[in-house]
Amino acid sequence: MDEGGRVPGLLAAVSDARLARVEARPGPNPIELVTYATGDWALRFLLITLALTPLSKVFSMPRFTLFRRMLGLFAFFYGCLHFFDLCLARQVF
């Protein structure tokens, strides 16, 4: 934390993920929880994947690009889960 009590950049995303996991308790509609969670993680992985190339150029660390394909596949996987969950939820409920 800095002196203003703010959590910088990536640490904010990690702490947000921890809080979401603690607060994510199944309520009356657990399908909605799964739909939102998979969509959130798909977007997070997509943004991290897209941020790797500029970060590798700014910090002159080409090793960042080695993880780009793996994170892109994670984003695709969670995007597919989100899509299939939406389709299934519309058909069943």
Summary of the structure (lengths in Angstrom):
residues: 93
radius of gyration: 16.4
end to end distance: 44.0
largest distance: 50.8
contacts: 207
relative contact order: 0.11
helix: 81%
strand: 0%
